[in-house]
């Protein structure tokens, strides 16, 4: 499990356990821009897992992508 000490932190557990499974239930039906955001989030998470740390810029990027994902689904 990845833990950060940033004021606003990306919730890795929530994304991995709740959000991601919902997105992948019908991934083939998602718009391409949503798929791109999901793949980018997954790539950053894989990078953080590999290095076993979350740098500030990665946390900020994950937050921006997550909010962008929410905006696209409105």
N, CA, C, O and CB atoms as a CASP TS submission, in Angstrom:
PFRMAT TS
TARGET T0000
AUTHOR 0000-0000-0000
METHOD Language model
MODEL 1
PARENT N/A
ATOM      1  N   UNK     1       0.841  -1.174   0.000  1.00  0.00           N
ATOM      2  CA  UNK     1       0.000   0.000   0.000  1.00  0.00           C
ATOM      3  C   UNK     1       0.890   1.242   0.000  1.00  0.00           C
ATOM      4  O   UNK     1       1.895   1.301   0.707  1.00  0.00           O
ATOM      5  CB  UNK     1      -0.959  -0.005   1.218  1.00  0.00           C
ATOM      6  N   UNK     2       0.507   2.218  -0.794  1.00  0.00           N
ATOM      7  CA  UNK     2       1.270   3.458  -0.904  1.00  0.00           C
ATOM      8  C   UNK     2       0.622   4.514  -0.010  1.00  0.00           C
ATOM      9  O   UNK     2      -0.591   4.715  -0.054  1.00  0.00           O
ATOM     10  CB  UNK     2       1.341   3.947  -2.388  1.00  0.00           C
ATOM     11  N   UNK     3       1.429   5.175   0.789  1.00  0.00           N
ATOM     12  CA  UNK     3       0.951   6.229   1.675  1.00  0.00           C
ATOM     13  C   UNK     3       1.785   7.475   1.406  1.00  0.00           C
ATOM     14  O   UNK     3       3.008   7.406   1.283  1.00  0.00           O
ATOM     15  CB  UNK     3       1.037   5.799   3.183  1.00  0.00           C
ATOM     16  N   UNK     4       1.106   8.614   1.316  1.00  0.00           N
ATOM     17  CA  UNK     4       1.820   9.873   1.115  1.00  0.00           C
ATOM     18  C   UNK     4       1.529  10.802   2.282  1.00  0.00           C
ATOM     19  O   UNK     4       0.646  10.527   3.095  1.00  0.00           O
ATOM     20  CB  UNK     4       1.417  10.538  -0.231  1.00  0.00           C
ATOM     21  N   UNK     5       2.257  11.882   2.365  1.00  0.00           N
ATOM     22  CA  UNK     5       2.035  12.866   3.429  1.00  0.00           C
ATOM     23  C   UNK     5       1.622  14.216   2.847  1.00  0.00           C
ATOM     24  O   UNK     5       1.798  15.250   3.492  1.00  0.00           O
ATOM     25  CB  UNK     5       3.304  13.027   4.287  1.00  0.00           C
ATOM     26  N   UNK     6       1.079  14.212   1.643  1.00  0.00           N
ATOM     27  CA  UNK     6       0.685  15.461   1.004  1.00  0.00           C
ATOM     28  C   UNK     6      -0.692  15.886   1.511  1.00  0.00           C
ATOM     29  O   UNK     6      -1.510  15.034   1.857  1.00  0.00           O
ATOM     30  CB  UNK     6       0.679  15.310  -0.538  1.00  0.00           C
ATOM     31  N   UNK     7      -0.960  17.206   1.559  1.00  0.00           N
ATOM     32  CA  UNK     7      -2.248  17.684   2.070  1.00  0.00           C
ATOM     33  C   UNK     7      -3.437  17.090   1.314  1.00  0.00           C
ATOM     34  O   UNK     7      -4.388  16.616   1.935  1.00  0.00           O
ATOM     35  CB  UNK     7      -2.303  19.199   1.991  1.00  0.00           C
ATOM     36  N   UNK     8      -3.392  17.111   0.024  1.00  0.00           N
ATOM     37  CA  UNK     8      -4.414  16.474  -0.807  1.00  0.00           C
ATOM     38  C   UNK     8      -3.755  15.274  -1.441  1.00  0.00           C
ATOM     39  O   UNK     8      -2.846  15.411  -2.260  1.00  0.00           O
ATOM     40  CB  UNK     8      -5.005  17.458  -1.894  1.00  0.00           C
ATOM     41  N   UNK     9      -4.215  14.096  -1.060  1.00  0.00           N
ATOM     42  CA  UNK     9      -3.566  12.941  -1.636  1.00  0.00           C
ATOM     43  C   UNK     9      -4.552  12.068  -2.395  1.00  0.00           C
ATOM     44  O   UNK     9      -5.720  11.927  -2.032  1.00  0.00           O
ATOM     45  CB  UNK     9      -2.883  12.138  -0.560  1.00  0.00           C
ATOM     46  N   UNK    10      -4.039  11.506  -3.439  1.00  0.00           N
ATOM     47  CA  UNK    10      -4.799  10.576  -4.250  1.00  0.00           C
ATOM     48  C   UNK    10      -5.095   9.343  -3.410  1.00  0.00           C
ATOM     49  O   UNK    10      -4.200   8.797  -2.764  1.00  0.00           O
ATOM     50  CB  UNK    10      -4.033  10.203  -5.551  1.00  0.00           C
ATOM     51  N   UNK    11      -6.351   8.903  -3.417  1.00  0.00           N
ATOM     52  CA  UNK    11      -6.752   7.750  -2.625  1.00  0.00           C
ATOM     53  C   UNK    11      -6.558   6.480  -3.456  1.00  0.00           C
ATOM     54  O   UNK    11      -7.453   6.062  -4.191  1.00  0.00           O
ATOM     55  CB  UNK    11      -8.229   7.887  -2.153  1.00  0.00           C
ATOM     56  N   UNK    12      -5.391   5.883  -3.329  1.00  0.00           N
ATOM     57  CA  UNK    12      -5.045   4.695  -4.110  1.00  0.00           C
ATOM     58  C   UNK    12      -6.011   3.541  -3.846  1.00  0.00           C
ATOM     59  O   UNK    12      -6.442   2.859  -4.775  1.00  0.00           O
ATOM     60  CB  UNK    12      -3.617   4.258  -3.796  1.00  0.00           C
ATOM     61  N   UNK    13      -6.344   3.330  -2.583  1.00  0.00           N
ATOM     62  CA  UNK    13      -7.226   2.208  -2.240  1.00  0.00           C
ATOM     63  C   UNK    13      -8.611   2.380  -2.834  1.00  0.00           C
ATOM     64  O   UNK    13      -9.166   1.443  -3.407  1.00  0.00           O
ATOM     65  CB  UNK    13      -7.332   2.060  -0.729  1.00  0.00           C
ATOM     66  N   UNK    14      -9.170   3.572  -2.700  1.00  0.00           N
ATOM     67  CA  UNK    14     -10.497   3.827  -3.247  1.00  0.00           C
ATOM     68  C   UNK    14     -10.502   3.632  -4.765  1.00  0.00           C
ATOM     69  O   UNK    14     -11.404   3.000  -5.315  1.00  0.00           O
ATOM     70  CB  UNK    14     -10.961   5.250  -2.889  1.00  0.00           C
ATOM     71  N   UNK    15      -9.500   4.173  -5.425  1.00  0.00           N
ATOM     72  CA  UNK    15      -9.424   4.039  -6.884  1.00  0.00           C
ATOM     73  C   UNK    15      -9.313   2.567  -7.274  1.00  0.00           C
ATOM     74  O   UNK    15     -10.025   2.101  -8.164  1.00  0.00           O
ATOM     75  CB  UNK    15      -8.219   4.835  -7.444  1.00  0.00           C
ATOM     76  N   UNK    16      -8.428   1.844  -6.614  1.00  0.00           N
ATOM     77  CA  UNK    16      -8.149   0.458  -6.990  1.00  0.00           C
ATOM     78  C   UNK    16      -9.288  -0.492  -6.638  1.00  0.00           C
ATOM     79  O   UNK    16      -9.564  -1.431  -7.385  1.00  0.00           O
ATOM     80  CB  UNK    16      -6.882  -0.008  -6.319  1.00  0.00           C
ATOM     81  N   UNK    17      -9.948  -0.257  -5.515  1.00  0.00           N
ATOM     82  CA  UNK    17     -10.986  -1.174  -5.051  1.00  0.00           C
ATOM     83  C   UNK    17     -12.380  -0.821  -5.540  1.00  0.00           C
ATOM     84  O   UNK    17     -13.218  -1.709  -5.692  1.00  0.00           O
ATOM     85  CB  UNK    17     -10.987  -1.213  -3.563  1.00  0.00           C
ATOM     86  N   UNK    18     -12.651   0.465  -5.792  1.00  0.00           N
ATOM     87  CA  UNK    18     -14.016   0.876  -6.138  1.00  0.00           C
ATOM     88  C   UNK    18     -14.159   1.481  -7.532  1.00  0.00           C
ATOM     89  O   UNK    18     -15.024   1.071  -8.306  1.00  0.00           O
ATOM     90  CB  UNK    18     -14.503   1.863  -5.131  1.00  0.00           C
ATOM     91  N   UNK    19     -13.314   2.450  -7.848  1.00  0.00           N
ATOM     92  CA  UNK    19     -13.459   3.187  -9.106  1.00  0.00           C
ATOM     93  C   UNK    19     -13.013   2.359 -10.309  1.00  0.00           C
ATOM     94  O   UNK    19     -13.748   2.218 -11.286  1.00  0.00           O
ATOM     95  CB  UNK    19     -12.659   4.483  -9.048  1.00  0.00           C
ATOM     96  N   UNK    20     -11.823   1.825 -10.227  1.00  0.00           N
ATOM     97  CA  UNK    20     -11.260   1.074 -11.358  1.00  0.00           C
ATOM     98  C   UNK    20     -12.128  -0.116 -11.770  1.00  0.00           C
ATOM     99  O   UNK    20     -12.354  -0.309 -12.964  1.00  0.00           O
ATOM    100  CB  UNK    20      -9.866   0.584 -11.008  1.00  0.00           C
ATOM    101  N   UNK    21     -12.626  -0.925 -10.819  1.00  0.00           N
ATOM    102  CA  UNK    21     -13.492  -2.042 -11.228  1.00  0.00           C
ATOM    103  C   UNK    21     -14.749  -1.580 -11.972  1.00  0.00           C
ATOM    104  O   UNK    21     -15.199  -2.242 -12.908  1.00  0.00           O
ATOM    105  CB  UNK    21     -13.899  -2.850 -10.007  1.00  0.00           C
ATOM    106  N   UNK    22     -15.308  -0.450 -11.556  1.00  0.00           N
ATOM    107  CA  UNK    22     -16.488   0.066 -12.256  1.00  0.00           C
ATOM    108  C   UNK    22     -16.156   0.460 -13.694  1.00  0.00           C
ATOM    109  O   UNK    22     -16.925   0.198 -14.619  1.00  0.00           O
ATOM    110  CB  UNK    22     -17.067   1.271 -11.505  1.00  0.00           C
ATOM    111  N   UNK    23     -15.002   1.092 -13.863  1.00  0.00           N
ATOM    112  CA  UNK    23     -14.587   1.508 -15.195  1.00  0.00           C
ATOM    113  C   UNK    23     -14.332   0.310 -16.107  1.00  0.00           C
ATOM    114  O   UNK    23     -14.631   0.356 -17.300  1.00  0.00           O
ATOM    115  CB  UNK    23     -13.338   2.369 -15.108  1.00  0.00           C
ATOM    116  N   UNK    24     -13.780  -0.759 -15.542  1.00  0.00           N
ATOM    117  CA  UNK    24     -13.413  -1.905 -16.363  1.00  0.00           C
ATOM    118  C   UNK    24     -14.556  -2.889 -16.589  1.00  0.00           C
ATOM    119  O   UNK    24     -14.420  -3.821 -17.381  1.00  0.00           O
ATOM    120  CB  UNK    24     -12.267  -2.620 -15.734  1.00  0.00           C
ATOM    121  N   UNK    25     -15.686  -2.692 -15.900  1.00  0.00           N
ATOM    122  CA  UNK    25     -16.842  -3.554 -16.153  1.00  0.00           C
ATOM    123  C   UNK    25     -17.263  -3.472 -17.619  1.00  0.00           C
ATOM    124  O   UNK    25     -17.579  -4.479 -18.253  1.00  0.00           O
ATOM    125  CB  UNK    25     -18.020  -3.162 -15.239  1.00  0.00           C
ATOM    126  N   UNK    26     -17.257  -2.258 -18.133  1.00  0.00           N
ATOM    127  CA  UNK    26     -17.654  -2.057 -19.532  1.00  0.00           C
ATOM    128  C   UNK    26     -16.669  -1.117 -20.215  1.00  0.00           C
ATOM    129  O   UNK    26     -17.046  -0.142 -20.866  1.00  0.00           O
ATOM    130  CB  UNK    26     -19.099  -1.491 -19.624  1.00  0.00           C
ATOM    131  N   UNK    27     -15.412  -1.443 -20.044  1.00  0.00           N
ATOM    132  CA  UNK    27     -14.319  -0.630 -20.582  1.00  0.00           C
ATOM    133  C   UNK    27     -14.475  -0.396 -22.081  1.00  0.00           C
ATOM    134  O   UNK    27     -14.188   0.694 -22.576  1.00  0.00           O
ATOM    135  CB  UNK    27     -12.976  -1.300 -20.301  1.00  0.00           C
ATOM    136  N   UNK    28     -14.925  -1.405 -22.794  1.00  0.00           N
ATOM    137  CA  UNK    28     -15.064  -1.303 -24.248  1.00  0.00           C
ATOM    138  C   UNK    28     -16.097  -0.258 -24.670  1.00  0.00           C
ATOM    139  O   UNK    28     -16.102   0.172 -25.823  1.00  0.00           O
ATOM    140  CB  UNK    28     -15.445  -2.651 -24.823  1.00  0.00           C
ATOM    141  N   UNK    29     -16.971   0.156 -23.750  1.00  0.00           N
ATOM    142  CA  UNK    29     -17.986   1.149 -24.064  1.00  0.00           C
ATOM    143  C   UNK    29     -17.561   2.587 -23.725  1.00  0.00           C
ATOM    144  O   UNK    29     -18.250   3.542 -24.083  1.00  0.00           O
ATOM    145  CB  UNK    29     -19.253   0.813 -23.329  1.00  0.00           C
ATOM    146  N   UNK    30     -16.439   2.730 -23.042  1.00  0.00           N
ATOM    147  CA  UNK    30     -15.976   4.062 -22.645  1.00  0.00           C
ATOM    148  C   UNK    30     -15.444   4.846 -23.837  1.00  0.00           C
ATOM    149  O   UNK    30     -14.918   4.277 -24.794  1.00  0.00           O
ATOM    150  CB  UNK    30     -14.894   3.949 -21.573  1.00  0.00           C
ATOM    151  N   UNK    31     -15.593   6.162 -23.758  1.00  0.00           N
ATOM    152  CA  UNK    31     -15.002   7.031 -24.777  1.00  0.00           C
ATOM    153  C   UNK    31     -13.489   6.900 -24.721  1.00  0.00           C
ATOM    154  O   UNK    31     -12.925   6.588 -23.672  1.00  0.00           O
ATOM    155  CB  UNK    31     -15.435   8.513 -24.575  1.00  0.00           C
ATOM    156  N   UNK    32     -12.840   7.136 -25.835  1.00  0.00           N
ATOM    157  CA  UNK    32     -11.389   6.993 -25.916  1.00  0.00           C
ATOM    158  C   UNK    32     -10.668   7.913 -24.943  1.00  0.00           C
ATOM    159  O   UNK    32      -9.657   7.525 -24.358  1.00  0.00           O
ATOM    160  CB  UNK    32     -10.918   7.273 -27.327  1.00  0.00           C
ATOM    161  N   UNK    33     -11.183   9.141 -24.762  1.00  0.00           N
ATOM    162  CA  UNK    33     -10.507  10.063 -23.847  1.00  0.00           C
ATOM    163  C   UNK    33     -10.565   9.566 -22.395  1.00  0.00           C
ATOM    164  O   UNK    33      -9.633   9.800 -21.626  1.00  0.00           O
ATOM    165  CB  UNK    33     -11.136  11.459 -23.949  1.00  0.00           C
ATOM    166  N   UNK    34     -11.625   8.900 -22.026  1.00  0.00           N
ATOM    167  CA  UNK    34     -11.730   8.304 -20.683  1.00  0.00           C
ATOM    168  C   UNK    34     -10.730   7.151 -20.571  1.00  0.00           C
ATOM    169  O   UNK    34     -10.039   7.029 -19.559  1.00  0.00           O
ATOM    170  CB  UNK    34     -13.194   7.798 -20.399  1.00  0.00           C
ATOM    171  N   UNK    35     -10.648   6.320 -21.586  1.00  0.00           N
ATOM    172  CA  UNK    35      -9.693   5.205 -21.583  1.00  0.00           C
ATOM    173  C   UNK    35      -8.263   5.721 -21.442  1.00  0.00           C
ATOM    174  O   UNK    35      -7.453   5.143 -20.718  1.00  0.00           O
ATOM    175  CB  UNK    35      -9.831   4.369 -22.874  1.00  0.00           C
ATOM    176  N   UNK    36      -7.966   6.806 -22.136  1.00  0.00           N
ATOM    177  CA  UNK    36      -6.617   7.391 -22.065  1.00  0.00           C
ATOM    178  C   UNK    36      -6.292   7.863 -20.648  1.00  0.00           C
ATOM    179  O   UNK    36      -5.182   7.656 -20.158  1.00  0.00           O
ATOM    180  CB  UNK    36      -6.491   8.569 -23.052  1.00  0.00           C
ATOM    181  N   UNK    37      -7.261   8.495 -19.996  1.00  0.00           N
ATOM    182  CA  UNK    37      -7.052   8.967 -18.626  1.00  0.00           C
ATOM    183  C   UNK    37      -6.820   7.781 -17.693  1.00  0.00           C
ATOM    184  O   UNK    37      -5.913   7.808 -16.862  1.00  0.00           O
ATOM    185  CB  UNK    37      -8.263   9.804 -18.144  1.00  0.00           C
ATOM    186  N   UNK    38      -7.636   6.747 -17.832  1.00  0.00           N
ATOM    187  CA  UNK    38      -7.511   5.553 -16.982  1.00  0.00           C
ATOM    188  C   UNK    38      -6.142   4.898 -17.177  1.00  0.00           C
ATOM    189  O   UNK    38      -5.492   4.507 -16.207  1.00  0.00           O
ATOM    190  CB  UNK    38      -8.641   4.536 -17.298  1.00  0.00           C
ATOM    191  N   UNK    39      -5.714   4.781 -18.419  1.00  0.00           N
ATOM    192  CA  UNK    39      -4.399   4.183 -18.685  1.00  0.00           C
ATOM    193  C   UNK    39      -3.267   5.041 -18.113  1.00  0.00           C
ATOM    194  O   UNK    39      -2.274   4.514 -17.613  1.00  0.00           O
ATOM    195  CB  UNK    39      -4.198   3.993 -20.195  1.00  0.00           C
ATOM    196  N   UNK    40      -3.423   6.356 -18.190  1.00  0.00           N
ATOM    197  CA  UNK    40      -2.386   7.232 -17.639  1.00  0.00           C
ATOM    198  C   UNK    40      -2.334   7.113 -16.111  1.00  0.00           C
ATOM    199  O   UNK    40      -1.251   7.055 -15.529  1.00  0.00           O
ATOM    200  CB  UNK    40      -2.644   8.700 -18.055  1.00  0.00           C
ATOM    201  N   UNK    41      -3.493   7.077 -15.472  1.00  0.00           N
ATOM    202  CA  UNK    41      -3.540   6.878 -14.018  1.00  0.00           C
ATOM    203  C   UNK    41      -2.882   5.551 -13.664  1.00  0.00           C
ATOM    204  O   UNK    41      -2.059   5.493 -12.751  1.00  0.00           O
ATOM    205  CB  UNK    41      -5.005   6.916 -13.497  1.00  0.00           C
ATOM    206  N   UNK    42      -3.237   4.490 -14.373  1.00  0.00           N
ATOM    207  CA  UNK    42      -2.661   3.169 -14.099  1.00  0.00           C
ATOM    208  C   UNK    42      -1.144   3.168 -14.290  1.00  0.00           C
ATOM    209  O   UNK    42      -0.421   2.518 -13.535  1.00  0.00           O
ATOM    210  CB  UNK    42      -3.301   2.113 -15.007  1.00  0.00           C
ATOM    211  N   UNK    43      -0.669   3.888 -15.290  1.00  0.00           N
ATOM    212  CA  UNK    43       0.771   3.960 -15.533  1.00  0.00           C
ATOM    213  C   UNK    43       1.512   4.649 -14.399  1.00  0.00           C
ATOM    214  O   UNK    43       2.581   4.202 -13.982  1.00  0.00           O
ATOM    215  CB  UNK    43       1.042   4.686 -16.832  1.00  0.00           C
ATOM    216  N   UNK    44       0.944   5.732 -13.907  1.00  0.00           N
ATOM    217  CA  UNK    44       1.577   6.453 -12.796  1.00  0.00           C
ATOM    218  C   UNK    44       1.559   5.594 -11.536  1.00  0.00           C
ATOM    219  O   UNK    44       2.543   5.551 -10.798  1.00  0.00           O
ATOM    220  CB  UNK    44       0.860   7.804 -12.536  1.00  0.00           C
ATOM    221  N   UNK    45       0.447   4.912 -11.290  1.00  0.00           N
ATOM    222  CA  UNK    45       0.361   4.035 -10.121  1.00  0.00           C
ATOM    223  C   UNK    45       1.389   2.908 -10.228  1.00  0.00           C
ATOM    224  O   UNK    45       2.037   2.571  -9.238  1.00  0.00           O
ATOM    225  CB  UNK    45      -1.067   3.450  -9.981  1.00  0.00           C
ATOM    226  N   UNK    46       1.543   2.332 -11.400  1.00  0.00           N
ATOM    227  CA  UNK    46       2.536   1.265 -11.594  1.00  0.00           C
ATOM    228  C   UNK    46       3.946   1.796 -11.318  1.00  0.00           C
ATOM    229  O   UNK    46       4.756   1.113 -10.690  1.00  0.00           O
ATOM    230  CB  UNK    46       2.450   0.691 -13.037  1.00  0.00           C
ATOM    231  N   UNK    47       4.234   2.996 -11.780  1.00  0.00           N
ATOM    232  CA  UNK    47       5.531   3.626 -11.540  1.00  0.00           C
ATOM    233  C   UNK    47       5.767   3.812 -10.041  1.00  0.00           C
ATOM    234  O   UNK    47       6.840   3.493  -9.529  1.00  0.00           O
ATOM    235  CB  UNK    47       5.615   4.984 -12.267  1.00  0.00           C
ATOM    236  N   UNK    48       4.752   4.333  -9.342  1.00  0.00           N
ATOM    237  CA  UNK    48       4.871   4.554  -7.897  1.00  0.00           C
ATOM    238  C   UNK    48       5.038   3.233  -7.153  1.00  0.00           C
ATOM    239  O   UNK    48       5.819   3.149  -6.205  1.00  0.00           O
ATOM    240  CB  UNK    48       3.639   5.305  -7.366  1.00  0.00           C
ATOM    241  N   UNK    49       4.317   2.212  -7.573  1.00  0.00           N
ATOM    242  CA  UNK    49       4.458   0.896  -6.946  1.00  0.00           C
ATOM    243  C   UNK    49       5.855   0.333  -7.165  1.00  0.00           C
ATOM    244  O   UNK    49       6.444  -0.246  -6.253  1.00  0.00           O
ATOM    245  CB  UNK    49       3.410  -0.074  -7.496  1.00  0.00           C
ATOM    246  N   UNK    50       6.380   0.500  -8.364  1.00  0.00           N
ATOM    247  CA  UNK    50       7.713  -0.008  -8.677  1.00  0.00           C
ATOM    248  C   UNK    50       8.766   0.626  -7.771  1.00  0.00           C
ATOM    249  O   UNK    50       9.639  -0.058  -7.238  1.00  0.00           O
ATOM    250  CB  UNK    50       8.053   0.257 -10.149  1.00  0.00           C
ATOM    251  N   UNK    51       8.667   1.953  -7.607  1.00  0.00           N
ATOM    252  CA  UNK    51       9.651   2.666  -6.789  1.00  0.00           C
ATOM    253  C   UNK    51       9.250   2.744  -5.312  1.00  0.00           C
ATOM    254  O   UNK    51       9.995   3.269  -4.484  1.00  0.00           O
ATOM    255  CB  UNK    51       9.850   4.066  -7.334  1.00  0.00           C
ATOM    256  N   UNK    52       8.074   2.219  -4.998  1.00  0.00           N
ATOM    257  CA  UNK    52       7.557   2.172  -3.625  1.00  0.00           C
ATOM    258  C   UNK    52       7.519   3.537  -2.959  1.00  0.00           C
ATOM    259  O   UNK    52       7.762   3.664  -1.758  1.00  0.00           O
ATOM    260  CB  UNK    52       8.394   1.237  -2.793  1.00  0.00           C
ATOM    261  N   UNK    53       7.213   4.552  -3.749  1.00  0.00           N
ATOM    262  CA  UNK    53       7.048   5.904  -3.216  1.00  0.00           C
ATOM    263  C   UNK    53       6.207   6.724  -4.171  1.00  0.00           C
ATOM    264  O   UNK    53       6.095   6.414  -5.357  1.00  0.00           O
ATOM    265  CB  UNK    53       8.415   6.583  -2.981  1.00  0.00           C
ATOM    266  N   UNK    54       5.623   7.770  -3.629  1.00  0.00           N
ATOM    267  CA  UNK    54       4.847   8.706  -4.439  1.00  0.00           C
ATOM    268  C   UNK    54       5.491  10.065  -4.304  1.00  0.00           C
ATOM    269  O   UNK    54       5.516  10.658  -3.225  1.00  0.00           O
ATOM    270  CB  UNK    54       3.343   8.745  -4.007  1.00  0.00           C
ATOM    271  N   UNK    55       6.005  10.544  -5.404  1.00  0.00           N
ATOM    272  CA  UNK    55       6.594  11.887  -5.394  1.00  0.00           C
ATOM    273  C   UNK    55       5.472  12.908  -5.524  1.00  0.00           C
ATOM    274  O   UNK    55       4.390  12.610  -6.030  1.00  0.00           O
ATOM    275  CB  UNK    55       7.643  12.059  -6.546  1.00  0.00           C
ATOM    276  N   UNK    56       5.752  14.101  -5.060  1.00  0.00           N
ATOM    277  CA  UNK    56       4.746  15.163  -5.052  1.00  0.00           C
ATOM    278  C   UNK    56       4.136  15.376  -6.435  1.00  0.00           C
ATOM    279  O   UNK    56       2.920  15.523  -6.561  1.00  0.00           O
ATOM    280  CB  UNK    56       5.361  16.465  -4.553  1.00  0.00           C
ATOM    281  N   UNK    57       4.969  15.392  -7.464  1.00  0.00           N
ATOM    282  CA  UNK    57       4.444  15.641  -8.819  1.00  0.00           C
ATOM    283  C   UNK    57       3.543  14.502  -9.308  1.00  0.00           C
ATOM    284  O   UNK    57       2.609  14.731 -10.076  1.00  0.00           O
ATOM    285  CB  UNK    57       5.604  15.837  -9.803  1.00  0.00           C
ATOM    286  N   UNK    58       3.827  13.280  -8.862  1.00  0.00           N
ATOM    287  CA  UNK    58       2.968  12.161  -9.241  1.00  0.00           C
ATOM    288  C   UNK    58       1.617  12.258  -8.545  1.00  0.00           C
ATOM    289  O   UNK    58       0.578  12.008  -9.154  1.00  0.00           O
ATOM    290  CB  UNK    58       3.644  10.826  -8.904  1.00  0.00           C
ATOM    291  N   UNK    59       1.637  12.622  -7.267  1.00  0.00           N
ATOM    292  CA  UNK    59       0.391  12.796  -6.532  1.00  0.00           C
ATOM    293  C   UNK    59      -0.459  13.893  -7.183  1.00  0.00           C
ATOM    294  O   UNK    59      -1.663  13.723  -7.370  1.00  0.00           O
ATOM    295  CB  UNK    59       0.678  13.139  -5.053  1.00  0.00           C
ATOM    296  N   UNK    60       0.173  15.007  -7.522  1.00  0.00           N
ATOM    297  CA  UNK    60      -0.549  16.114  -8.151  1.00  0.00           C
ATOM    298  C   UNK    60      -1.127  15.698  -9.498  1.00  0.00           C
ATOM    299  O   UNK    60      -2.267  16.036  -9.814  1.00  0.00           O
ATOM    300  CB  UNK    60       0.373  17.323  -8.328  1.00  0.00           C
ATOM    301  N   UNK    61      -0.357  14.974 -10.284  1.00  0.00           N
ATOM    302  CA  UNK    61      -0.824  14.512 -11.594  1.00  0.00           C
ATOM    303  C   UNK    61      -1.997  13.543 -11.435  1.00  0.00           C
ATOM    304  O   UNK    61      -2.976  13.625 -12.176  1.00  0.00           O
ATOM    305  CB  UNK    61       0.328  13.836 -12.371  1.00  0.00           C
ATOM    306  N   UNK    62      -1.898  12.626 -10.469  1.00  0.00           N
ATOM    307  CA  UNK    62      -2.998  11.689 -10.223  1.00  0.00           C
ATOM    308  C   UNK    62      -4.268  12.421  -9.816  1.00  0.00           C
ATOM    309  O   UNK    62      -5.360  12.077 -10.269  1.00  0.00           O
ATOM    310  CB  UNK    62      -2.609  10.682  -9.140  1.00  0.00           C
ATOM    311  N   UNK    63      -4.129  13.422  -8.968  1.00  0.00           N
ATOM    312  CA  UNK    63      -5.296  14.204  -8.548  1.00  0.00           C
ATOM    313  C   UNK    63      -5.929  14.913  -9.743  1.00  0.00           C
ATOM    314  O   UNK    63      -7.150  14.894  -9.905  1.00  0.00           O
ATOM    315  CB  UNK    63      -4.899  15.233  -7.470  1.00  0.00           C
ATOM    316  N   UNK    64      -5.106  15.535 -10.574  1.00  0.00           N
ATOM    317  CA  UNK    64      -5.626  16.233 -11.755  1.00  0.00           C
ATOM    318  C   UNK    64      -6.328  15.268 -12.707  1.00  0.00           C
ATOM    319  O   UNK    64      -7.408  15.566 -13.217  1.00  0.00           O
ATOM    320  CB  UNK    64      -4.490  16.957 -12.488  1.00  0.00           C
ATOM    321  N   UNK    65      -5.715  14.122 -12.942  1.00  0.00           N
ATOM    322  CA  UNK    65      -6.323  13.134 -13.838  1.00  0.00           C
ATOM    323  C   UNK    65      -7.630  12.597 -13.270  1.00  0.00           C
ATOM    324  O   UNK    65      -8.596  12.406 -14.008  1.00  0.00           O
ATOM    325  CB  UNK    65      -5.356  11.979 -14.093  1.00  0.00           C
ATOM    326  N   UNK    66      -7.664  12.356 -11.976  1.00  0.00           N
ATOM    327  CA  UNK    66      -8.876  11.844 -11.346  1.00  0.00           C
ATOM    328  C   UNK    66     -10.010  12.859 -11.461  1.00  0.00           C
ATOM    329  O   UNK    66     -11.141  12.492 -11.779  1.00  0.00           O
ATOM    330  CB  UNK    66      -8.612  11.502  -9.872  1.00  0.00           C
ATOM    331  N   UNK    67      -9.716  14.132 -11.203  1.00  0.00           N
ATOM    332  CA  UNK    67     -10.740  15.163 -11.331  1.00  0.00           C
ATOM    333  C   UNK    67     -11.177  15.322 -12.792  1.00  0.00           C
ATOM    334  O   UNK    67     -12.347  15.581 -13.075  1.00  0.00           O
ATOM    335  CB  UNK    67     -10.220  16.502 -10.781  1.00  0.00           C
ATOM    336  N   UNK    68     -10.240  15.168 -13.692  1.00  0.00           N
ATOM    337  CA  UNK    68     -10.565  15.224 -15.115  1.00  0.00           C
ATOM    338  C   UNK    68     -11.483  14.063 -15.494  1.00  0.00           C
ATOM    339  O   UNK    68     -12.415  14.234 -16.279  1.00  0.00           O
ATOM    340  CB  UNK    68      -9.278  15.196 -15.969  1.00  0.00           C
ATOM    341  N   UNK    69     -11.221  12.906 -14.945  1.00  0.00           N
ATOM    342  CA  UNK    69     -12.059  11.727 -15.171  1.00  0.00           C
ATOM    343  C   UNK    69     -13.489  11.979 -14.668  1.00  0.00           C
ATOM    344  O   UNK    69     -14.461  11.633 -15.339  1.00  0.00           O
ATOM    345  CB  UNK    69     -11.449  10.488 -14.466  1.00  0.00           C
ATOM    346  N   UNK    70     -13.600  12.576 -13.499  1.00  0.00           N
ATOM    347  CA  UNK    70     -14.919  12.884 -12.950  1.00  0.00           C
ATOM    348  C   UNK    70     -15.640  13.888 -13.832  1.00  0.00           C
ATOM    349  O   UNK    70     -16.829  13.726 -14.105  1.00  0.00           O
ATOM    350  CB  UNK    70     -14.799  13.424 -11.521  1.00  0.00           C
ATOM    351  N   UNK    71     -14.943  14.919 -14.280  1.00  0.00           N
ATOM    352  CA  UNK    71     -15.550  15.933 -15.148  1.00  0.00           C
ATOM    353  C   UNK    71     -16.063  15.325 -16.457  1.00  0.00           C
ATOM    354  O   UNK    71     -17.119  15.715 -16.955  1.00  0.00           O
ATOM    355  CB  UNK    71     -14.536  17.040 -15.451  1.00  0.00           C
ATOM    356  N   UNK    72     -15.318  14.380 -17.005  1.00  0.00           N
ATOM    357  CA  UNK    72     -15.709  13.751 -18.271  1.00  0.00           C
ATOM    358  C   UNK    72     -16.963  12.914 -18.116  1.00  0.00           C
ATOM    359  O   UNK    72     -17.679  12.677 -19.088  1.00  0.00           O
ATOM    360  CB  UNK    72     -14.578  12.887 -18.804  1.00  0.00           C
ATOM    361  N   UNK    73     -17.233  12.463 -16.891  1.00  0.00           N
ATOM    362  CA  UNK    73     -18.388  11.592 -16.657  1.00  0.00           C
ATOM    363  C   UNK    73     -19.634  12.337 -16.230  1.00  0.00           C
ATOM    364  O   UNK    73     -20.641  11.715 -15.894  1.00  0.00           O
ATOM    365  CB  UNK    73     -18.053  10.577 -15.621  1.00  0.00           C
ATOM    366  N   UNK    74     -19.586  13.638 -16.237  1.00  0.00           N
ATOM    367  CA  UNK    74     -20.778  14.421 -15.874  1.00  0.00           C
ATOM    368  C   UNK    74     -21.722  14.522 -17.018  1.00  0.00           C
ATOM    369  O   UNK    74     -22.777  15.144 -16.894  1.00  0.00           O
ATOM    370  CB  UNK    74     -20.402  15.805 -15.409  1.00  0.00           C
TER
END
